[in-house]
């Protein structure tokens, strides 16, 4: 009886998170249908980014909703990847806040770098592009995959880590494609680019992994 009650309680938290994300996505699709459909196609079609880059890039409500939703989906996947099927809402929230803190800190630092070196336009495009790709992967791959692993009780760590590695590779390839598109601006500063990638694209996620592992 004890194990049955604990299982139901754990499932209720995951179901609550799932409903919250689905309501956020459905609301956005209903309110901003054109924007949502364009974002949905953005992973394979660059028209969404082309149109966005023509406009003055600013944070809008749809970006906030999508980013917040994907952050919860990514946190859920990482939590299951690290802790298995034993769900704890406290540890999940700790991971969620840690991930949000690091990503938002990176955003602020990158904006400051853009101001210091007077490359605001390029930095804004880069930040928006990589956050959009991360949001897309978080919502439409990592979140459904986390639910599949959790509710089907899949305990194959080789499978989960293989998928995580594959998606990380896809993310890197998409970022590399953006850098190639703007190589004329980046080539004279390739050394700074390498330092930037090590400091702001690799180190923060290593910090997250090590913190979770230590805890």
Protein Blocks (a to p, Z undefined) as FASTA:
>chain_A
ZZmmmmmmmmmmmmmmmmmmmmmmmmmmmmmmmlmmmmmmmmmpcklmmmmmmpccdddf
klmmmmmmmmmmmmmmmmmmmnomadcfklmmmmmmmmmmmmmmmmmmmmmmmmmnopmk
mmmmmmmmmmmmmmmmmmmmmmmmmmmmmmnopabfklmmmmmmmmmmmmmmmmmmmmmm
mmmmmmmmmmmmmmmmmmmmmmmmmmmmmmmmmZZ
